[in-house]
């Protein structure tokens, strides 16, 4: 089991910060959304495949645990792995680390379901995609979610 | 060759597209800016201590060669490292790579310059150990347009907004490249290179190479303008020059030299625009004695 992989690395921008002086919650979600598309690319659901196969995975639930704030100029990364990935759906885990000092800033997990992009209805994830996701399977303990 | 490391990873999204449908240049510039910041943090520069001291980092020089387009949802990584600038300075040089197929999206170079916040000025280059490395080919005939020349047309006017400013209240690279992009479109439209023309005549245009030299930093709420003219015409490309500066007292903020290349929409093969477009470009081209 290879586990999670880095899916986003960026710097907190001033325009992402609110009047409390730290990155607003909407941009944590944006970083994890980007991380999610990144890992989907790694398992073969890239832009071209999504257009061709008319397959998407839509989030239906998300739980976030904020640990430390991110301030303007902080470098951070998102690591992403799958807690479950089968034909019916996906449980994805994210871990954000503040690289300026190496401390954990957030843990999160979400559930996604496959949708047919033409019918806009739930469908099944093909076996080849399920197989491609296997190297990124992880567990709650690794992702810092055991206590969450 | 310098040691490159991964300095950025991300995904480009649908709302980051420009008028032509591909990812807008300002977002490439933003990603390169973040890579520059990530590099400096890796070198031990604490962004919070710098901000507390009224210091920042920027780039007086940007050079980008565009190689491939990005589509919404495309994941990328940025790999870059320090290279010897050849004049005692250090540049950050690297590539943006499209994850799905490993294609090089762009190659870039930028300088690493200190910023003094209170005076809104560049405070000298930052230097790091860097081996000599192959540089991007300089753009031909780097040229600083004279803003007052009659061939220069105003292509954008507006203030520096909060969303474009960094933690020191100074215009950041994304905002600067946003103004650049708006000026590019305004200049194109004046030549007849509209979306409708592209559709009807079956070709498309895109910036293939860009070089920006920043002279000074612009402050929040400063009124800036972009002036543009055609500086050259190739077989399948048109060269433009931007002057970006203060709209009230004419002080230069940056100059931009860029090439727009044209291709057939169906095949992607390089293709010349119509004679009508080329004639308009020739009429708008600045004469040699003004350069």
Interface residues (C-beta under 8 A of the other chain):
Chain A: X6 X7 X8 X9 X10 X11 X13 X14 X15 X33 X34 X35 X37 X38 X41 X42 X46 X47 X48 X50 X71 X72 X73 X74 X75 X77 X99 X100
Chain B: X6 X7 X8 X9 X10 X11 X13 X30 X33 X34 X37 X38 X41 X46 X47 X48 X50 X51 X71 X72 X73 X74 X75 X99 X100 X162 X163 X164 X165 X166 X167 X172
